[in-house]
Amino acid sequence: MSASKTAWWGTILLAASAAAYSTAGFYTRLIDLDAWTMLFWRGVFGGLFLAGMLAWREQGRVAQAVRAIGYDGLLIALCSALATVCFLNALRLSTVADVLVIDAMIPFVTAGIAWLVIGEREYWVTLMATVAAVVGVAVMMGAAASGGRLPGNLLAFGMVVLMSLVLVLIRRHPGTSMLPAVGLSAFLCAAIVLPFAQPLAVSGHELLLLALFGMSQFGLGLLLLALGTPLVSATRGALIGVLQTPLGTIWVWLAFAETPGWPTLAGGAIVVVAVVCDIAIRRRQEEIT
């Protein structure tokens, strides 16, 4: 497969991953449980989904695939799980606006780590699109940006660094499937939150919704992330991931009639246009070269 086709498939997979991740707000409004219990069951069902996909994909070579991830794979699992916990607590200690604006900085941090760790330099087009995406998220959340707290914002930045490291480490091993690593991260996340959760205090209906949450949002999102990240630059992958912010607003709007204000619509449009422009310009450059 040519480099341009490889990058195009990576872009599609990562856009689909962002779409899957963006349904988190939909599920958290649909399921009336505490956050720790939701995180526990999301991790369990997401991990089971990924374990099933691993068994199907490897066809009896699961043990070899697990060993192949090495120490970097274990680090990916740990960073991904800790990033999830940091994100949850950041939302509890700071404003949603502050956390999401900080989250939009992932492409910048990823670019820096990618340059230091694997020597990957980013095209100016993607860097400019990243600037536009950050501006878009800031516009979306500007009306609610007051009242943030330093501990929550520090946790949010910690999450940014951890997820950036995950993207770079996956990109560092393009020939190795990191599906076992992301599957392990889901189970690890469940283990971390278990002391604070009440996993048995759920009804059958809630358990069904939690299964859908874990598989379609967390498990599928991680699967597509693991498959798509090796095919594009780490920074570009992070930029595409920012799409989950405006998409999340759309799902809640459609499902629960939570009409977004004009700043949210305008900021979301800026994010989408930035990502689409980056994809279009970069694809044209790749086809030429």
Buried (B, 14 or more C-beta within 10 A) or exposed (E): EEEBEBBBBBBBBBBBBBBBBBBBBBBBEBBEBEBBBBBBBBBBBBBBBBBEBBEEBBEEEBEEBBEBBEEBBBBBBBBBBBBBBBBBBBBEBBBBBBBBBBBBBBBBBBBBBBBEBBEBEBBEBBBBBBEBBBBBBBBBBBEBBEEBBEEBBBBBBBBBBBBBBBBBBBBBBEEBBBBBBBBBBBBBBBBBBBEEBEBEEBEEEBBEBBBBBBBBBBBBBBBBBBBBBBBBBBBBBBBBBBBBBBBBBBBBBEEEEEEBEEBBBBBBBBBBBBBEBBBEBBBEEBEEE
